[in-house]
Each structure stands twice: as structure tokens, then as C-alpha cells.
């Protein structure tokens, strides 16, 4: 048997908008979600994504209160965050490209290419979406 390699390009993971003004009581956190794509994510998964994003924003804020967090890099995904209006956050998350290698022994390893999705590209995309897609005032 020989070694094989499969390359998976970057792709859309999720796109959502939320407001931290809502959903403060236990069990109502989902009320923060204004929009979430794709719809295949359960309400629980959507709420977890929003909660993680909100926690990262709150964690970063004391370090740079005048410049809110604009991007987050993780092994599998990269996110661009936009705070275009008071209490509105829009988040575009892309799956980082990856290479799956299957060795001669049959073992499979996945290597994520974390620096391939550039912050400026994702930030420009989320700003463009905000500019051209109407978001209802909450």
C-alpha cells in the first residue's frame, strides 16, 4: 500500500449575528441569536457558538477597549468579527484548509493549515455582507 493525500480547501463554517443585550437568564441564551447560517446547526450548537464568541470578546476587551476583537484563529476555523453597531456583532467563520494523509500503515492524520485564511479577507467579506445585507434593528 502507498501513502495518499487529500487536500480540502477552505470553506464556510458559519455566519451569524447576535446581540448581547438579550438572553441573560439561564435557558434564554438562544434569544441573543439574530441570524444563524447554516440552519443545520441545532439551537444548542448555535447558542454555544454565540456564547464562545461572546466570551472571547469579553476576554479580549480589557486588553484593547478602544479596538474590539476582530479575528480569532483556532486550529480548525478562523473567524472575523464585526461590531458595526452598539450591541450588534456579526461573525463569519471559515473552515481552515486541511490535508488528510493516509500512511502505508493505514493510519490517517489530518493537518490543518491555520494561516491560510487571511484576517483581512474574512474581515472585508463580513464588512461587505453587512453593507449590502439589511439587518433589522433590534
MOPEQUI-V817014 format. One record per residue. N is the residue number from 1. RES is the residue in one letter. PSI is psi in degrees with one decimal (* if undefined). NEAR is the number of other C-alpha atoms within 10 Angstrom. D_FIRST is the distance of its C-alpha to the first C-alpha in Angstrom with 2 decimals. Layout:
BEGIN
n/res/psi/near/d_first
N/RES/PSI/NEAR/D_FIRST
N/RES/PSI/NEAR/D_FIRST
END
This chain:
BEGIN
n/res/psi/near/d_first
1/X/146.5/8/0.00
2/X/168.9/8/3.78
3/X/140.4/12/6.93
4/X/157.0/12/9.29
5/X/132.3/13/13.04
6/X/128.8/11/15.88
7/X/128.7/13/19.48
8/X/118.9/13/22.27
9/X/168.0/12/25.73
10/X/148.6/17/28.88
11/X/166.9/13/30.72
12/X/127.9/14/33.89
13/X/-55.2/16/33.78
14/X/160.4/19/37.50
15/X/123.9/17/40.98
16/X/160.8/19/44.05
17/X/143.5/21/47.66
18/X/163.2/25/49.63
19/X/128.7/20/52.98
20/X/-5.4/17/53.59
21/X/-23.9/12/57.15
22/X/170.6/15/56.18
23/X/42.5/14/54.51
24/X/-22.9/12/55.96
25/X/148.9/8/56.53
26/X/129.1/7/53.94
27/X/-4.8/8/52.25
28/X/9.9/11/53.36
29/X/-30.3/19/50.74
30/X/-19.2/20/49.30
31/X/-16.3/16/52.62
32/X/-25.5/19/51.53
33/X/120.2/21/49.01
34/X/-33.0/17/50.60
35/X/142.3/14/47.54
36/X/129.9/20/43.85
37/X/139.9/14/41.00
38/X/158.0/13/38.71
39/X/-7.1/10/40.53
40/X/-19.0/9/37.43
41/X/135.2/13/38.09
42/X/163.6/10/40.38
43/X/-38.0/14/43.76
44/X/-45.3/11/42.54
45/X/-40.7/12/39.54
46/X/-46.5/21/41.93
47/X/-39.9/20/44.45
48/X/-41.8/14/41.88
49/X/-45.3/18/40.82
50/X/-43.9/24/44.49
51/X/-43.1/18/45.31
52/X/-44.1/11/42.61
53/X/-45.8/19/43.71
54/X/-40.2/16/47.35
55/X/-41.7/12/46.69
56/X/-41.9/13/44.96
57/X/-47.6/18/47.91
58/X/-35.2/14/50.42
59/X/-42.0/11/48.64
60/X/-26.7/14/48.59
61/X/-46.2/14/52.13
62/X/-25.4/10/54.13
63/X/-25.6/11/52.27
64/X/69.7/9/53.13
65/X/-27.0/10/55.69
66/X/-15.8/8/56.68
67/X/99.8/9/53.14
68/X/159.0/16/51.10
69/X/130.2/20/47.35
70/X/-20.6/16/45.65
71/X/153.0/19/41.92
72/X/128.4/15/39.50
73/X/128.4/17/35.99
74/X/172.2/12/33.53
75/X/-48.2/12/29.80
76/X/-23.5/16/28.90
77/X/157.1/21/32.12
78/X/134.8/24/34.99
79/X/143.7/26/38.46
80/X/134.1/25/41.62
81/X/134.7/24/44.89
82/X/132.0/21/48.17
83/X/74.8/17/51.55
84/X/-23.1/12/53.67
85/X/158.3/10/56.55
86/X/129.1/9/58.00
87/X/22.6/12/55.98
88/X/128.0/18/53.34
89/X/137.6/21/49.74
90/X/131.8/22/47.11
91/X/126.9/24/43.44
92/X/121.0/23/40.53
93/X/129.3/21/37.08
94/X/143.0/20/33.88
95/X/128.1/22/30.29
96/X/145.2/25/28.83
97/X/156.6/19/25.87
98/X/160.3/18/22.50
99/X/123.8/15/18.98
100/X/123.0/15/16.21
101/X/131.4/17/13.08
102/X/116.9/17/9.98
103/X/173.0/14/8.42
104/X/-27.0/11/5.34
105/X/-1.6/9/7.72
106/X/-6.1/12/8.26
107/X/137.2/9/11.60
108/X/134.2/13/13.32
109/X/144.1/12/16.18
110/X/128.6/13/18.87
111/X/122.7/14/21.06
112/X/137.5/19/24.41
113/X/90.2/17/26.23
114/X/-26.2/17/29.67
115/X/12.8/13/31.87
116/X/-40.1/13/30.87
117/X/112.6/19/33.47
118/X/140.4/14/36.78
119/X/-48.1/18/39.80
120/X/-37.0/12/42.16
121/X/-51.1/11/40.15
122/X/-41.1/21/40.02
123/X/-42.7/19/43.65
124/X/-39.0/13/44.82
125/X/-45.8/14/43.10
126/X/-35.4/20/44.73
127/X/-40.0/19/48.09
128/X/-44.4/11/47.83
129/X/-45.3/14/47.13
130/X/-40.2/15/50.09
131/X/-37.3/11/52.30
132/X/-12.3/8/51.62
133/X/119.8/9/50.91
134/X/129.5/8/54.05
135/X/127.9/13/53.88
136/X/142.3/6/56.80
137/X/139.7/7/58.95
138/X/*/10/58.78
END
